[in-house]
Each structure stands twice: as structure tokens, then as C-alpha cells.
């Protein structure tokens, strides 16, 4: 059984499972509470028994599914696409039926250290076959041509801006400085470390932490990610795009408000399946700005750009050198000044840019497809379950 919620990768995962010979059914339902929902748990249990499902799979973690799998004595396989995944900070993660595959290695190290029994590091992936077919059969690629393009959220509606109006001057200054300091760090996250005991004690007067009785997430984790992390991303992306637009043509495709990004062209929002690959393929330079909440891993955008044959310019991430070579498969920048300089260089060197894009595409097509990931995932679960028996 696949429990489907709001994640882009389900269709590609299902295609990979079918190609590998697996049979599955899909259950889709919005949840108000990821931890407990007796009615939905009974529904899942009934379907599993009727259809004789051997495991449940989901993208990201839902503690209530663990409850069902414990009762039925079947594996629950999870592949994360968000980090940190707040829903994993729940007592149910320690149940032996869970098999976690997390795309961010720092997340893997953290939970392995806590004593989670079955957890592995597994990067995200791309379906080059699907994208190849789309691009081969499209006649409107010219409509998506850009010198520099960014596809993603600008996080302009972040909770920090609302909270800041009620904070005392000292906390405002401290958090503003933390956000600025994080923007100066390439490939690392310092936000949680900056939330000292004294700062958190004072913050408790203005920011109330709401969590379930079985959750062990804390104020530092929640505030550093859902508040300061999103604010940092908003400030960083706006600054980068504005600086680039001083010299070059920049287009942003987003659901966000871009009205204050002077000189930046707004391309509208995109359909993930039918339009986004066209932007990546047709744009001379595609940008990736990884939100600091992802401490070491590579976001889905990296694989999507490369899998579309696009040229990718990205901030540095600790796991990046393990899979790709800088200036051979993609290009890394470590500051806004370097980003502006590199964009100028690669806009002026067409052949070099095309060679890098081609190399990146060949690498993901060979090593980072959904079929390879799913095969590895299922073999790991099968071998581990066999050893346990």
C-alpha cells in the first residue's frame, strides 16, 4: 500500500515500482493530525487486510501509519524529502516495523544516534525517461527560454515577520543577526546552535510550542527551522536575485509575490510535470538556493534540473561532492559576489556551459534514477527483514 499525500515524487515512484514488478494500491487522504486518527487508522487496517498488502510506503513520515503496521506486523517504509522532518520526532520512530530512508545524511546520523533501528541514507532521484519524453515531444520550448531562471518559493509569507512585531528589541536584534550570519555560511547550518538556553527561555514568552503528547521535538528545533530557517531563505533568495538582476536578465517562476523584486521578470507559476522541465531545459542558467533547514543533503530541484539537461548553478552542500563534480556536472557558488561573477562567465561561454549540463544529465541518468533508488530500498528492507528472521 502507498499512502499518498502532497509530494511531487509519487508518480515517479509508482512508475519505478511497476517497472520493477511490484503490485500496489494507493490510498490518498488529507490528514489534520499525522500522529493519531483512529478512523483513518481503521480504514488503513481494513484495506491492508482485504488487499493482503505486505508493507505500507509513504514519502515522509506519519506516526499513525506506524501504529497500524505494529498491529498488523508488516513493515512501514519511509523515504523522506524534507529535513528536518518534524513528524519524525515522535516516540513511534523507535518501533521496529519502521524502515527509514532519509535524503539528508545529518538526519540519518541524528536518528541513528538516538537508537532508531532501521534507518539508511538515500538521496533523492529523477525520472529522466519521463522528462526525455516530454521534451522530445514538445513544440513550445522557446516560450521558456531565459538567461537566468529560478523556480521556487521566496518564502515572503514567513512566520518570523509576524512574530517580530511583538518581540522586544533585544530578541529582534539577536534573531536578525542570526538570520544574517546564516546567510554568510555556505554549506552549513548555525541557527539551532545560536538558540542558547537563555534566548529560548526568553522566547517562550512570545512563541508557544504546540505539539502532541508523544512528540519529543523541542523549541530550539521548531523555531530554528519553521521560523528562522524560512526567514533566512526569504532574505537570501531575494538578495541573490536582486544582485543578479542588476547585470543580467533574471526570471522567477513562483507562487510567491515578486512585486518588490525590481528588474526581475515574473514568469508565473509552473506545473511540475508539464512545464517545469521545459524551463530547466531552455534556460541558460538554472539557480538552486537550498533552504538552510536541509543541513547536508541535496534538494529535489538539483536532480530535476540535471535530469532535464539543464545547466545548474547551486550553493554548496556537504553531500554534493559525493555525487557530482563542481564545474564538470554543475557549478557551485559560495557567496552572492561569486554567484554574480560565475553567471557572467557562463553566460559568455556557451559551449562550456552546454558541456557541463550534458555531463550532469548523463550522471543522473546513470546513477540517480527512481528505479535505482527503489531497487536499493526494497533490497535493503528484504535483506534486513530476512536477517531478523
ABEGO torsion letter per residue (X at the ends): XBBBBBBAAAAAAAAAAAAAGBBBBBBBBBBABAABBAAAAAAAAAAAAAAGBABBBBBEBBAAAAAAAAAAGBBBBBBBABOBBAAABBAAAABAABBBBBABAAAAAAAAAAGBABBBBBBBBBBAAAAAAAAAABAAAAAABBABBBBEBAGABBAAAAAAAABBAAAAAAAAAAAAAAAABBGBBAAAAABBAAAAAAAAAABBBBBBAABABBAAAAAAAAAAAAAAAAAAAAAAAAAAAAABBBBBBBABBAAABBGBBBAEBBBAAAAAAAAAAABABBBBBBBAABAABBBAAAAAAAAAGBBBBBBBBAAAAAABBBGAABBBBABAAAAAAAAAAAAABAAAAAAAAAAAAAAAAAAABAAAAAAAAAAAAAAAAAAAX
